[in-house]
Amino acid sequence: MDMTSGAKKQTADAVPAPGTDQSFRHVVDTWQHWWRRSVVSTVDQAGVIAGRREECELSARYLLMLAMSAGIAILGLLLSSPAVVIGAMLLSPLMGPIIGLGFALAIGDFQWIKQSSKALGVGTGISILFCALIVLLSPLQTVTPEIAARTQPNLFDLFVALFSAIAGAYAMIRGRAGTVVGVAIATALMPPLAVVGFGLATLNGTVFWGALLLFFTNLMTIAGTAFVMARLYGFSTRLSEKQTNLQTMLIFTVFIALAIPLGLSLIDLAKDAANTRQINGAVLSPFSNKALISKLEVDLHGEMPKVAAVVLTPEVRSEALAEVQARVDRIVGTKVDLSLTQVPVGNSAQAAEMAQLARANERQAAELAHARQLADRLALVAGVSNDQVVVDRERKVATVTARALEGASLGAYRELENRVATDEPGWKIRLRPPARPLPDITYEDDKLTEAGAQALALVGWAGQRVGAPIVLGGPEDKVDLVAATLEKQGVAARRQPRGQTGPVTASWAAPDQ
């Protein structure tokens, strides 16, 4: 073998065989070249940036449209009108600053970042406060289905925001303005803010934080997606490679941080769906295979879970309620407030039994309606939402924990309870007041004064409702008498006698006492 042939052999050995990393790199380079030449080069970057900048200005028009959008959104939510809520989505100008923030981050324009953040911060604050003001002035302060739907975000909401943001950013980059209308409806930026305002006005922490998480999810996902799309379409940047990599890492971290709680929420949603399927089977279990469920309402998140079902059946069964109750209680793992209505269908020889059961069902429906009205009234009196009222229809006991009302004494709370109890004969009304200061119990010549007797009755009532021990101070003999009276009422009393004269003082025991 000569030198020439040896050199050729070495050269041939140095060339990688087809299918190696170099071949893959060639494919990637070819695709990148095509992308830059056929796609990136066709984008009017200056025009896109100018358009996005204009939408980030904190102008009178921006603030007016924002306030009107917020007002329409909260009214639509209070009325539970999807059409009105959609109208608010279309009016909302919040999409502009959010996508502008993503583009500003991508090109490293700190002045634009500041401008977008200011417009977004001011707009968010105004929207929340304006919605809270409307709720405070409104006689309607009930958590409607439209409000509840925006208090439990899950992983699907994140992906809705992601896909919508991709479509929106693409439409803005490629000049497809008509697509943005659909994106505005899909991302729904204003309704969650309106629900945040509702939660603030009603001091409902569950509603407030749930809706705020949904809005923050939409905001971060849209801004992050706009950032990625701007980079993908080759928008020039003032940042170094290190700064760019850091930005990318931060956006990825935020996405993962949002995905974790939203994923857990989705798991809870899946569990609720599984429980509902099992409850569906439990409701049908006492009946023949010809029976159908006409209506099934399941609420497992209140203090007492509630299930209401209407079954269409050719054969009525008087023992079905007890059987379904036992099965549903086992599925949920606790006592459930169950309403089961059997509606006879088809011809049957048991017409008399059906008529009797139909009357029983009517009574049950009337009792259920009355219980709901009682819950609504107690919620209004206590200053809370009706899902915080526990109504036990079997024992006819209604319980609610009242919100702390400015200037309201314990006597005012007891009077509110008495008013409701007077209108509800046969029911036991239990209104739990906040632990407000207790009155002194006065004596005269070793006998309770009229004011002292009233104070003792109020202390006993408050102790029963709050369920906390009461510390008694004053003359030892009087303290013993008051303590004995309270203990007969089931109130824990702790004696701390001091002095020989004066009234018996009452106060709530500290948690560690």
C-alpha positions in Angstrom: 0.0 0.0 0.0 1.5 3.4 -1.0 1.3 6.7 0.9 -1.5 8.0 -1.3 -3.8 5.1 -0.6 -2.9 5.3 3.2 -3.9 9.0 3.2 -7.2 8.3 1.5 -8.0 5.6 4.1 -7.3 8.0 7.0 -9.5 10.6 5.3 -12.3 8.1 4.9 -12.0 7.0 8.5 -12.3 10.7 9.6 -15.7 11.2 7.8 -18.6 10.1 10.1 -21.0 7.6 8.8 -24.5 8.6 7.9 -26.9 8.8 10.9 -24.5 10.3 13.4 -24.8 13.5 15.4 -23.4 15.5 12.5 -26.3 14.4 10.3 -28.8 15.4 12.9 -27.0 18.8 13.4 -27.2 19.3 9.6 -31.0 18.8 9.7 -31.4 21.2 12.6 -29.2 23.8 10.9 -31.3 23.4 7.7 -34.5 23.9 9.6 -33.1 27.0 11.5 -32.0 28.5 8.2 -35.4 27.9 6.6 -37.1 29.4 9.7 -35.0 32.5 9.7 -35.3 33.1 5.9 -38.9 32.1 5.4 -40.6 33.0 8.7 -38.6 35.4 10.9 -37.6 37.6 8.0 -41.2 38.2 7.1 -42.1 39.7 10.5 -42.3 43.4 10.8 -40.7 43.6 14.2 -40.7 47.4 14.4 -44.4 47.5 13.6 -45.3 44.7 16.1 -43.3 46.4 18.9 -44.9 49.8 18.2 -48.4 48.3 18.3 -47.7 46.5 21.6 -46.2 49.6 23.2 -49.3 51.7 22.3 -51.5 49.1 24.1 -49.4 49.5 27.3 -50.0 53.2 27.8 -51.7 54.2 31.0 -54.3 56.5 29.4 -57.7 57.8 30.2 -59.2 55.5 27.6 -57.5 52.5 29.2 -58.8 53.3 32.7 -62.3 54.0 31.5 -62.6 50.7 29.5 -61.1 48.9 32.4 -63.6 50.3 34.9 -66.5 49.6 32.6 -65.3 46.1 31.9 -65.0 45.5 35.7 -68.4 46.8 36.4 -70.0 44.6 33.7 -68.1 41.6 34.9 -69.1 41.8 38.5 -72.8 42.5 37.6 -72.8 39.5 35.3 -71.3 37.3 38.0 -73.8 38.5 40.6 -76.6 37.8 38.2 -75.0 34.5 37.1 -75.3 35.6 33.4 -72.6 34.1 31.2 -73.5 36.4 28.3 -72.9 39.5 30.4 -69.6 38.1 31.7 -68.5 37.4 28.1 -69.2 41.0 27.2 -66.9 42.1 30.0 -64.1 39.8 28.6 -64.4 41.5 25.2 -64.2 45.0 26.7 -61.2 44.4 29.0 -57.9 46.0 27.8 -55.8 44.0 30.2 -54.4 41.7 27.5 -52.3 44.5 26.0 -50.1 45.2 29.1 -49.6 41.5 29.8 -48.5 40.6 26.3 -46.5 43.8 26.2 -44.7 42.8 29.4 -43.7 39.5 27.7 -42.4 41.2 24.6 -40.5 43.8 26.8 -38.8 41.0 28.8 -37.9 39.3 25.5 -36.1 42.3 24.0 -34.7 43.6 27.3 -36.4 47.0 27.1 -36.5 48.0 30.8 -38.5 51.3 30.1 -41.2 49.2 28.4 -41.2 46.7 31.3 -41.7 49.6 33.7 -44.5 51.0 31.5 -46.3 47.7 31.2 -46.0 46.9 34.9 -47.4 50.3 35.9 -50.4 49.9 33.5 -51.0 46.4 34.7 -50.6 47.2 38.4 -52.9 50.3 38.3 -55.4 48.5 36.2 -55.6 45.5 38.5 -56.0 47.6 41.6 -58.7 49.8 40.1 -60.6 46.7 38.8 -60.6 45.0 42.2 -61.6 48.1 44.2 -64.3 49.1 41.7 -65.8 45.6 41.8 -65.6 45.6 45.7 -67.4 48.9 45.8 -70.3 47.6 43.6 -70.6 44.5 45.7 -70.8 46.6 48.9 -73.6 48.7 47.4 -75.4 45.7 46.0 -78.2 43.8 47.9 -76.9 40.6 46.1 -73.9 39.2 47.8 -74.5 35.5 47.3 -71.8 33.2 45.8 -73.4 32.4 42.4 -72.3 29.5 40.2 -70.5 31.9 37.9 -68.5 33.2 40.9 -67.8 29.7 42.3 -66.5 28.5 38.9 -63.6 31.0 39.3 -62.5 30.0 42.8 -61.0 26.6 42.2 -58.5 26.9 39.4 -56.7 23.7 38.3 -54.1 22.5 35.8 -56.6 22.7 32.9 -56.9 26.5 33.5 -53.2 26.8 33.1 -53.2 25.0 29.7 -56.2 27.1 28.6 -54.2 30.2 29.3 -51.1 28.7 27.6 -52.9 27.7 24.3 -54.8 31.0 24.2 -51.6 33.0 24.8 -49.9 31.1 21.9 -52.8 32.0 19.6 -52.9 35.6 20.8 -49.1 36.2 20.5 -49.1 34.6 17.1 -52.1 36.8 16.0 -50.3 39.9 17.1 -47.0 38.9 15.5 -48.5 37.9 12.2 -51.2 40.6 12.1 -54.2 38.4 12.6 -56.2 40.9 14.7 -59.5 39.0 14.4 -58.1 36.1 16.4 -57.6 38.2 19.5 -61.3 38.4 20.1 -61.5 34.7 20.7 -58.4 34.8 22.8 -59.9 37.5 25.0 -62.9 35.2 25.8 -60.7 32.2 26.4 -58.3 33.7 28.8 -61.0 35.5 30.8 -58.7 38.0 32.6 -61.4 40.3 34.0 -63.9 37.9 35.6 -61.3 36.5 38.1 -60.4 40.0 39.1 -64.1 40.8 39.6 -64.4 37.7 41.8 -61.3 38.9 43.8 -63.2 42.2 44.4 -66.3 40.1 45.5 -64.1 38.2 48.0 -62.6 41.4 49.3 -66.0 43.0 49.8 -67.6 40.0 51.5 -64.4 39.1 53.4 -64.6 35.6 51.9 -61.0 34.3 51.9 -61.7 31.2 49.9 -63.2 33.2 47.1 -60.5 35.9 47.3 -57.5 33.6 47.1 -58.9 31.1 44.7 -59.8 33.8 42.1 -56.5 35.6 42.7 -54.6 32.4 41.9 -56.6 32.0 38.7 -55.8 35.6 37.6 -52.1 35.2 38.5 -52.0 31.9 36.5 -53.5 33.6 33.5 -51.2 36.7 33.8 -47.9 34.7 34.2 -48.8 32.2 31.5 -49.7 34.8 29.0 -46.7 37.0 29.7 -44.3 34.0 29.7 -45.8 32.6 26.4 -45.5 36.1 24.8 -41.8 36.1 25.9 -41.2 32.7 24.3 -43.0 33.6 21.1 -41.0 36.8 20.7 -37.8 34.9 21.1 -39.0 32.2 18.7 -39.7 34.8 16.0 -36.3 36.3 16.4 -37.1 39.6 18.0 -33.8 41.3 18.6 -32.7 41.6 22.3 -30.4 43.9 24.2 -29.6 41.2 26.8 -26.5 39.0 27.0 -26.7 35.3 26.5 -26.4 34.8 30.3 -29.3 37.1 31.0 -31.4 35.4 28.4 -30.8 32.0 29.9 -31.6 33.3 33.4 -34.9 34.8 32.1 -35.8 31.5 30.5 -35.0 29.6 33.6 -37.1 31.9 35.8 -40.1 31.6 33.4 -39.8 27.8 33.5 -39.6 27.9 37.3 -42.7 30.0 37.6 -44.6 27.7 35.2 -43.6 24.7 37.3 -44.5 26.5 40.6 -48.0 27.3 39.2 -48.4 23.8 37.8 -47.9 22.1 41.2 -50.9 23.6 43.2 -53.1 23.6 40.1 -52.2 19.9 39.5 -53.2 19.2 43.1 -56.5 21.0 42.6 -57.1 18.9 39.5 -56.6 15.8 41.5 -59.2 17.0 44.0 -61.5 17.7 41.1 -61.0 14.1 39.9 -61.7 12.8 43.4 -65.0 14.8 43.4 -65.9 13.4 40.0 -65.2 9.9 41.3 -67.3 10.5 44.4 -70.1 11.8 42.2 -70.1 8.7 40.0 -70.2 6.5 43.1 -73.0 8.5 44.6 -74.9 8.2 41.3 -74.6 4.4 41.6 -75.7 4.5 45.3 -78.8 6.5 44.4 -79.9 4.0 41.8 -79.0 0.9 43.8 -82.4 0.4 45.6 -84.3 0.6 42.3 -84.8 -1.5 39.2 -82.7 -1.1 36.1 -85.5 0.9 34.5 -85.0 3.7 37.0 -83.3 6.9 35.9 -81.7 9.8 37.7 -83.4 13.0 36.5 -81.4 15.4 38.6 -78.3 15.0 40.9 -76.7 17.9 42.8 -73.6 17.1 44.9 -71.8 19.6 47.2 -69.1 17.9 49.3 -67.2 21.0 50.4 -69.5 22.6 52.9 -69.5 22.0 56.7 -72.1 19.3 56.0 -72.0 17.7 52.5 -75.2 17.9 50.6 -76.7 15.5 48.0 -80.1 16.1 46.3 -81.4 13.6 43.8 -84.6 13.1 41.7 -85.2 9.6 40.5 -87.7 8.5 37.8 -88.8 5.0 38.7 -91.7 2.7 37.7 -91.7 1.2 41.2 -91.6 3.4 44.3 -89.8 2.2 47.4 -90.5 3.7 50.8 -87.3 2.3 52.3 -85.1 3.8 49.5 -84.1 6.9 51.4 -82.6 5.1 54.4 -80.8 2.7 52.1 -79.3 5.5 49.9 -78.5 7.5 53.0 -76.4 4.7 54.4 -74.5 4.1 51.1 -73.8 7.8 50.5 -72.6 8.3 54.0 -70.1 5.5 53.5 -68.9 6.9 50.2 -68.3 10.4 51.6 -67.1 9.2 55.0 -69.4 11.5 57.0 -73.0 12.3 57.6 -74.6 13.8 54.4 -77.6 16.0 54.1 -79.5 13.9 51.6 -82.7 14.8 49.7 -84.2 11.9 47.6 -87.3 12.5 45.5 -89.0 9.6 43.7 -91.1 10.4 40.7 -93.3 7.5 39.6 -93.4 6.9 35.8 -95.4 4.5 33.6 -98.5 2.4 34.5 -98.4 0.7 37.9 -100.8 -1.3 40.0 -99.5 0.5 43.1 -101.3 3.8 42.3 -102.3 4.4 45.9 -98.7 3.8 47.2 -97.4 6.1 44.4 -99.8 8.8 45.4 -98.8 8.5 49.0 -95.1 8.6 48.2 -95.7 11.5 45.9 -97.2 13.4 48.8 -94.3 12.4 51.0 -91.9 13.7 48.3 -93.8 16.9 48.1 -93.5 17.3 51.8 -89.8 16.5 51.6 -89.3 19.1 48.8 -91.2 21.7 50.8 -89.0 20.9 53.8 -85.9 21.2 51.7 -87.0 24.5 50.3 -87.8 25.8 53.8 -84.4 24.7 55.0 -82.7 26.6 52.2 -84.7 29.7 52.9 -83.7 29.4 56.6 -80.1 29.1 55.6 -80.3 32.2 53.4 -81.9 34.1 56.2 -79.3 33.0 58.8 -76.5 33.8 56.3 -77.9 37.3 55.9 -78.3 37.8 59.6 -74.8 36.5 60.4 -73.1 38.4 57.5 -71.7 35.2 55.8 -72.4 33.2 52.7 -75.2 30.6 52.8 -72.7 27.7 52.3 -71.4 28.5 55.8 -74.8 27.7 57.4 -75.3 24.1 58.6 -78.9 22.9 58.5 -79.7 19.5 60.0 -83.2 18.8 58.7 -83.7 15.6 60.6 -83.0 17.2 64.0 -84.2 20.6 62.9 -81.1 22.4 64.0 -79.6 25.3 62.1 -76.1 26.6 63.0 -74.0 29.5 61.8 -70.9 31.3 62.9 -71.5 35.0 62.7 -69.0 37.4 61.2 -67.7 40.1 63.6 -69.8 43.2 62.9 -68.5 46.6 64.0 -70.3 47.9 67.1 -72.3 44.7 67.7 -72.3 43.4 71.3 -73.1 39.9 72.5 -76.6 41.1 73.3 -77.1 42.1 69.7 -76.1 38.7 68.4 -78.5 37.0 70.9 -81.3 39.3 69.8 -80.7 38.3 66.1 -80.8 34.6 67.1 -84.1 35.2 69.0 -85.7 36.9 66.1 -85.0 34.1 63.7 -86.0 31.5 66.3 -89.3 33.2 66.9 -90.2 32.9 63.3 -89.1 29.3 63.1 -91.1 27.3 65.6 -89.9 23.7 66.0 -86.4 24.7 65.0 -83.3 25.2 67.2 -81.3 28.2 66.0 -77.7 28.3 67.0 -75.9 31.6 66.1 -72.3 31.5 67.3 -71.1 35.1 68.0 -67.5 36.3 68.1 -65.9 36.2 71.5 -66.8 39.8 72.4 -66.3 41.1 76.0 -68.7 39.6 78.7 -70.7 41.8 81.0 -70.2 42.0 84.8 -72.8 40.2 87.0 -74.0 42.5 89.8 -75.4 41.6 93.2 -77.2 43.7 95.8 -77.7 42.3 99.4 -76.5 38.9 98.2 -79.2 38.8 95.5 -78.8 39.2 91.8 -79.9 42.6 90.5 -82.2 42.7 87.5 -79.2 43.8 85.4 -77.1 41.0 87.0 -79.7 38.4 86.1 -79.7 39.6 82.5 -75.9 39.6 82.4 -75.8 36.1 83.8 -78.2 34.9 81.1 -76.2 36.5 78.4 -72.9 35.0 79.7 -74.5 31.6 79.8 -75.8 31.9 76.3 -72.5 33.1 74.9 -70.6 30.3 76.7 -72.9 27.7 75.1 -72.6 29.2 71.7 -68.8 29.9 71.6 -67.9 26.8 73.5 -64.9 28.3 75.3 -64.3 28.3 79.1 -65.2 31.4 81.1 -63.0 32.9 83.9 -65.0 34.3 86.8 -63.5 36.8 89.3 -64.9 38.6 92.3 -66.2 37.6 95.8 -65.7 33.9 96.4 -69.3 33.1 97.4 -70.7 35.0 94.4 -68.2 33.4 92.0 -69.3 29.9 93.3 -73.0 30.7 92.7 -72.4 32.0 89.2 -70.1 29.1 88.3 -72.7 26.6 89.5 -75.3 28.2 87.4 -73.1 28.2 84.3 -72.0 24.6 84.8 -75.7 23.5 84.9 -76.0 25.0 81.5 -73.0 23.1 80.2 -70.6 26.0 80.3 -67.1 25.4 81.6 -66.3 28.0 84.4 -63.0 28.7 86.0 -63.0 30.3 89.4 -60.5 33.1 90.3 -62.0 34.7 93.5 -60.6 38.0 94.7 -61.8 40.6 97.1 -64.9 40.6 99.3 -67.1 43.1 97.4 -68.0 44.1 93.9 -69.6 42.4 90.9 -68.6 39.0 89.5 -66.5 39.7 86.4 -66.6 37.3 83.4 -64.0 36.9 80.7 -63.0 34.4 78.1 -60.2 32.0 79.1 -57.0 32.4 77.2 -56.2 29.4 74.8 -53.4 28.1 77.0 -55.5 28.3 80.2 
